[in-house]
Amino acid sequence: LWLRSMALHLVLGATASTLAPPRARVAPRHAPACANAAGSSGSGSGVDWPSAPAENIELAETYYRAFEVLARDADFVADVWARKPLLVAEPIAGVAGSFTLDDVREAVDSDFLEAGLGVPTAEGGWKMAPVSQPRGSSYEDAKLRYVDVAAGIERGTVVFNSAGAHVPKLGAICLAALRAFGLPNCLNMYLTGPSVKQSAPPHTDKQDVFVLQMSGAKHWRVYEPPPPSRRPGSDPLARGKGDDKLCLSELGEPLLETVLTPGQLLYVPAGFPHTTSTVDPHDG
């Protein structure tokens, strides 16, 4: 289980928690059906998806059903959204293994994708470094290769930001979230090697995030946001990034600590510090 971790981070909105009151943002409702444009595809959910390969339509349906459960859950809308983290421990049918390393290889080989390697800074923050360097001036020499990705995974966490904008299968998940929540979103992909003690140091994000574990396992700790008055010069939605250092000593006990396994979903609101590793917390 701890060989590698692949997780998809669905990022909702541009600082989604500030868009509107929670009930207005994620009001329980039936998803809107698209106009029956030429080439659209019907589905069991009653949503007409744009023309796409059958496997992508099926994937969109799988994720739409999962997201709609949350979007229509009055307790989630009123008590959880933007207020506290949530673990959906029961594996969601169809999520585990719905995107694999073979899919990553195919995406990298067939397109000009970019990825970063999460590395710690001397100040204790976290920055993105290149996964690879161009080997020449030609398209092929400038292109990221899967061998570069595989090597990066062994050194830490490889991050494909906005992967849903470039990989059709992942774009289907973004479309499912848009239909269910009615919010703009993007999807980032995180690949982490085994036994990484700190795959991401403590930090906060500007957006609400749904983490979907595809394969492997990752140890998560999510904390209460520290009072901004402690660091008045820091952005509370970007703590622990760039040259800003967010120490565990600034945080209390975790609000939520879990090992995320395939098929599970974790919701982390904007501004809530979190840290991850791929070291089994039960070892040693």
VEXVO-599199 format. One line per 10 residues: number of its first residue (from 1); their letters; for each residue x, y, z of C-alpha. Coordinates in Angstrom, 1 decimal. Each point is the difference from the previous one (the first is absolute). Layout:
<sites>
NUM	a	X Y Z  ... $
</sites>
This chain:
<sites>
1	lwlrsmalhl	0.0 0.0 0.0  2.9 2.4 0.8  1.9 -0.6 -3.3  -1.2 3.3 -1.6  -2.7 2.5 0.6  -2.1 1.5 -2.9  -2.6 2.6 1.1  -2.2 2.4 -2.0  -0.6 3.4 1.7  -3.2 1.6 -1.3 $
11	vlgatastla	0.3 3.7 0.7  -3.3 1.8 0.2  -0.2 3.6 -1.1  2.4 2.9 0.2  0.1 0.2 3.8  -3.3 -1.8 0.0  -0.7 0.6 3.7  -0.3 3.8 -0.7  -2.4 -0.2 -2.9  -3.3 0.1 1.9 $
21	pprarvaprh	-1.6 -1.4 3.1  0.3 -3.8 0.1  -3.7 -0.7 -0.6  0.0 2.2 -3.1  3.2 -1.6 -1.3  -0.9 -3.6 0.4  -3.7 0.0 0.3  -1.5 -3.6 -0.1  -1.6 -0.3 -3.4  -0.4 -2.2 -3.0 $
31	apacanaags	2.8 0.5 -2.5  -1.0 2.1 -3.0  -0.4 -1.8 -3.3  1.9 1.4 -3.0  -1.9 0.9 -3.1  -0.3 -3.0 -2.3  2.7 1.2 -2.4  1.1 -2.1 -2.9  2.4 -2.7 1.1  -0.9 0.2 3.7 $
41	sgsgsgvdwp	-0.3 -3.2 2.0  -2.8 -0.9 2.3  0.6 -1.9 3.3  -1.7 -1.8 2.8  0.2 3.2 2.2  -2.0 1.9 -2.5  2.9 2.3 -0.8  0.9 0.5 -3.7  3.8 -0.2 -0.2  2.0 1.5 -3.0 $
51	sapaeniela	1.0 -2.5 -2.7  2.9 -2.0 1.4  1.3 -3.6 0.0  -2.3 -2.4 1.9  2.6 -0.6 2.8  0.2 3.7 0.7  -3.8 0.3 0.1  -0.1 -2.9 2.5  2.8 1.7 2.1  -2.0 3.2 0.0 $
61	etyyrafevl	-3.1 -1.8 1.2  1.9 -1.8 2.8  1.4 3.2 1.4  -3.2 2.0 -0.6  -1.9 -2.5 2.2  2.6 0.4 2.8  0.1 3.8 -0.2  -3.8 0.3 -0.2  -0.3 -1.9 3.3  2.0 2.7 1.7 $
71	ardadfvadv	-1.6 2.9 -1.9  -3.5 -1.2 1.1  1.0 -0.7 3.6  -1.4 2.8 2.1  2.4 -0.8 2.9  3.0 0.2 -2.2  -1.1 3.3 -1.5  -0.9 1.6 3.3  2.5 -1.5 2.5  3.0 -1.3 -1.9 $
81	warkpllvae	0.6 2.1 -3.2  2.7 2.7 0.8  -0.2 -0.9 3.7  1.8 -3.2 0.7  1.7 -2.9 -1.8  -1.9 -3.2 -0.8  1.0 -3.6 -0.8  -2.2 -2.1 -2.1  1.4 -3.3 1.3  -2.3 -2.4 -2.0 $
91	piagvagsft	1.8 -0.5 -3.3  -2.0 1.6 -2.9  -0.9 -2.5 -2.6  2.0 0.4 -3.2  2.5 2.5 1.4  2.9 -2.3 1.0  2.2 -0.7 -3.1  -2.1 2.2 -2.3  3.2 1.7 -0.9  3.3 -2.0 0.0 $
101	lddvreavds	3.7 0.4 -0.6  -0.7 -1.5 -3.5  -2.3 2.9 -0.6  2.7 2.4 1.2  2.4 -1.6 -2.4  -2.4 0.3 -2.9  -0.8 3.6 0.8  3.7 1.0 0.3  0.9 -1.9 -3.2  -2.8 1.5 -2.1 $
111	dfleaglgvp	0.1 3.7 1.0  2.4 2.7 1.1  -0.7 0.0 3.7  1.7 1.9 2.8  0.6 -1.2 3.5  1.8 1.2 3.1  1.9 -1.7 2.8  -0.9 1.1 3.5  3.2 0.8 1.9  0.6 1.6 3.4 $
121	taeggwkmap	1.6 3.4 0.2  2.8 1.1 2.4  -2.5 2.1 1.8  -2.2 -2.9 0.7  -2.6 0.7 -2.7  -0.8 -2.0 -3.2  0.6 0.9 -3.6  -0.4 -1.6 -3.4  3.2 -1.1 -1.8  0.1 -1.3 -3.6 $
131	vsqprgssye	-0.5 -3.7 -0.4  2.3 0.0 -3.1  2.1 2.4 -2.1  -0.1 0.3 -3.8  2.5 -2.2 -1.6  0.1 2.0 -3.2  -1.9 2.5 -2.2  -2.3 -2.5 -1.8  -3.6 -0.8 1.1  1.0 -3.5 1.1 $
141	daklryvdva	3.0 1.3 1.9  -2.0 2.6 1.8  -2.8 -2.3 0.9  -0.5 -1.5 3.4  0.5 -3.8 -0.1  -1.6 -2.6 2.2  3.4 -1.2 1.1  0.5 3.5 1.5  -3.3 -0.3 1.8  0.9 -3.4 1.4 $
151	agiergtvvf	3.4 1.3 1.2  -1.7 2.9 1.6  -2.5 -2.2 1.9  3.0 -1.7 1.6  1.3 3.3 1.3  -3.2 1.5 1.3  -3.3 1.3 -1.3  -0.6 0.6 -3.7  -2.8 2.6 -0.5  -2.0 0.4 -3.2 $
161	nsagahvpkl	-1.9 3.3 0.5  -3.2 0.4 -2.0  0.3 -3.5 -1.3  -3.8 0.0 -0.6  0.5 2.7 -2.7  2.3 -2.3 -2.0  -1.0 -3.6 0.6  -3.4 -0.9 -1.3  -0.8 -2.6 2.7  0.8 2.4 2.7 $
171	gaiclaalra	-1.9 2.7 -1.8  -3.1 -2.2 0.4  0.4 0.1 3.8  0.2 3.8 -0.2  -3.2 0.1 -2.0  -1.7 -2.3 2.5  0.9 2.4 2.8  -1.2 3.0 -1.9  -3.4 -1.6 -0.6  -0.3 -1.2 3.6 $
181	fglpnclnmy	1.3 3.1 1.9  -0.5 2.8 -2.6  3.5 1.3 0.8  3.0 0.6 -2.2  2.7 -2.5 0.7  3.3 -1.6 -1.1  1.6 -3.3 0.7  3.6 -0.5 1.1  1.8 -3.4 0.1  2.5 -0.9 2.7 $
191	ltgpsvkqsa	2.3 -3.0 -0.3  2.2 -0.9 3.0  2.5 -2.7 0.6  0.1 -2.3 3.0  1.5 0.8 3.4  0.0 3.8 -0.6  0.0 1.4 3.5  -1.5 3.3 -1.0  -1.5 0.0 -3.5  -1.4 3.4 0.8 $
201	pphtdkqdvf	1.0 2.1 3.0  -2.7 1.9 2.0  -1.7 2.5 -2.3  -3.4 1.6 -0.9  -1.8 0.4 -3.3  -2.1 2.7 -1.4  -2.7 -2.4 -1.3  -2.2 -2.7 1.4  1.4 -3.4 -1.0  -1.5 -3.5 -0.4 $
211	vlqmsgakhw	2.8 -2.6 0.1  -0.8 -3.2 -1.8  2.4 -2.9 0.6  0.6 -2.0 -3.2  2.6 -2.5 1.2  2.5 -0.5 2.8  -0.4 1.8 3.3  0.8 3.4 1.6  0.0 1.1 3.6  -1.9 3.3 0.5 $
221	rvyeppppsr	-0.2 2.3 2.9  -2.3 3.1 -0.2  0.1 2.7 2.6  -2.0 3.0 1.2  1.2 3.2 -1.7  2.3 1.9 2.3  -1.1 3.6 1.0  1.2 2.4 -2.8  1.1 2.4 2.8  2.9 -2.3 0.8 $
231	rpgsdplarg	1.6 0.7 -3.4  -1.6 3.3 -1.2  2.3 0.3 -3.0  -1.0 -3.4 -1.4  -2.8 -1.0 -2.3  -2.2 -2.4 2.0  -1.0 -1.8 -3.2  3.7 -0.5 -1.1  1.8 -1.0 3.2  2.9 -2.3 -0.4 $
241	kgddklclse	0.5 0.8 -3.7  2.9 1.8 -1.7  2.2 1.5 2.8  -2.7 -0.1 2.6  0.6 -2.6 2.7  -3.0 -1.6 1.9  1.3 -2.0 2.9  -1.9 -2.8 1.7  0.7 1.8 3.2  -2.5 2.7 -1.2 $
251	lgeplletvl	-2.7 -2.6 -0.3  -1.9 -2.0 2.6  -1.0 -3.6 -0.2  -1.4 -1.1 -3.4  -3.7 0.5 -0.5  0.2 -3.0 -2.3  2.7 -2.6 -0.4  -0.4 -2.9 -2.4  1.8 -2.3 -2.5  -1.9 0.6 -3.3 $
261	tpgqllyvpa	-0.4 -3.2 -1.9  -1.3 -0.7 -3.6  -3.6 1.1 -0.5  -0.1 2.3 3.0  -0.7 3.7 -0.2  1.3 2.7 2.3  -1.4 3.6 0.1  2.4 2.8 1.1  -1.5 3.5 0.2  2.1 3.0 -1.1 $
271	gfphttstvd	2.4 1.3 2.6  0.1 -3.2 2.1  3.7 -1.1 0.4  0.9 -3.5 -1.0  3.0 -2.2 -0.4  0.5 -3.4 -1.7  2.4 -2.9 -0.1  0.3 -3.5 -1.5  1.6 -1.5 3.0  -2.3 -2.5 1.8 $
281	phdg	-0.8 1.7 3.3  -0.1 -3.5 1.7  3.6 -0.9 -0.9  2.4 0.3 2.8 $
</sites>
